[in-house]
Amino acid sequence: MIEKYTTEVNLDSFNGDDTELKETIEEIKAYAKTYENDKVTVLNVTESVSSSGKKHYKILLQHERDTNNLGRKYEYEEEKLFGFYEDEE
């Protein structure tokens, strides 16, 4: 069965350029996973600028999880970015 749900992530006072924003969003997607086969998709990114000139972003994510094919569960945050340690396979 496929489970779907959405979450919203707020980036306050982001001062990076477009490349850094894309990298940050990719990291957010990776950290949003719980299981190896989870899929996280960006649905929307909304930018606003405060009166002080700081950029704020709202990122809407869609999560999809196949409950019949979860894969391994991430035990450590580092595994979400760098993969599982070799001795765990």
N, C-alpha and C positions, 0 to 999 in steps of 0.2 A: 504494500500500500504506500502511496506517495503522500507525505504530509507536507503542507505548504503553510508558511506564515511569514509575516513581514515584521521588521523592526526598524526603528529610526535611530540614527546615530547623529549626534550634534558635535561639530568641531567648532569650538569657540576660539576666537583670536588666532586663526591660522594665518601665518605671515609668509608662507612659501609661494613658489611659482607654480605654474600649471603642471610641470613635471613632478614636483614634490607632492602636489595634491593627488595626482594619479597614483604615485607610489604609496601614499598614505592610505588611499582608498583600497588598494590591493592588499595592504596589510590588515586593514579593518575586515575585509572579506575573509582573509585567512583566519584571523582570530575569531570570527563569528562561527566557525565550524566546530562541531563536537566530535563528529565521526569522519573517517577518511573519505567516504563517498558522498558527504553532504555537498550540495551545490548552493552557492550564494551568488546572487545576481544583483547588480545595482539597478534599481527601478528609476530613481530620480535623484538628482543633486540640485539643491537650491542654494544660491548664494545671496547673502545680504551683507550690507556694510553698515556698521554702527556710526554714530555721529562722530566718534573719535577716529574713524577711518579703518577700523579693524574689520577683517573679513570673517564672516560666520557662515558655516555650511550645515545644511540638514541633508543627510544621506539616507534614502529609503532603500532598504535591502529586502530581497525576497529569499527565503530559505526553503530549500527542497530537500526532503529526506525520504529515501526509499527504505521503509522499515524492514523490508525483506532482504536488503543488501546494504547494511550499515557500513561494513568495513571495520577496521580497527578504531577503537576509541582513543582520542588524543589524551594522553596522561599529563603531558607537559606543554606549556605554551610554545616552546621552541620547536616542537614537532610540527606545529601548524605552519610554521614558516619554512623549516629546513627538512621536514620529513622525519620518518621514524628512524630510530637508531638501528643499525644493522643487526644487532643481537636480538632484537624484538620480533623479527620476521619469522 
